[in-house]
Amino acid sequence: MEIYDKRNKGYIEVWLTNAEQQYDRKELTHQLLEKVNVKKCRVVYFLSGSDDLLSCMESLLKKNLGCA
């Protein structure tokens, strides 16, 4: 699990591997936000997938750039 504090931008990033996705995200969100003094702050989760990362990123970039 990796947590990046970006409260100055209004959110906290949490990166979870497949094995870590079993954690109770509602409880983790509560724990992260109880320490935050910023009124509008969100917790953003990035969940690891099971497909090949390189091919998925390539497809995503091509689609976003209009190359596909």
GIQUI-V621588 format. One record per backbone hydrogen bond with DSSP energy under -1.0 kcal/mol. NH is the residue of the N-H (numbers start at 0). CO is the residue of the C=O. Records with the same first field share a line. If there is no record, write none. Layout:
NH->CO + CO
This chain:
1->14
3->12
5->10
8->5
10->5
11->41
12->3
13->43
14->1
15->45
22->19
24->22
27->23
28->24
29->25
30->26
31->27
32->28
33->29
35->32
41->9
43->11
45->13
47->15
55->51
56->52
57->53
58->54
59->55
60->56
61->57
62->58
63->59
64->60
66->61
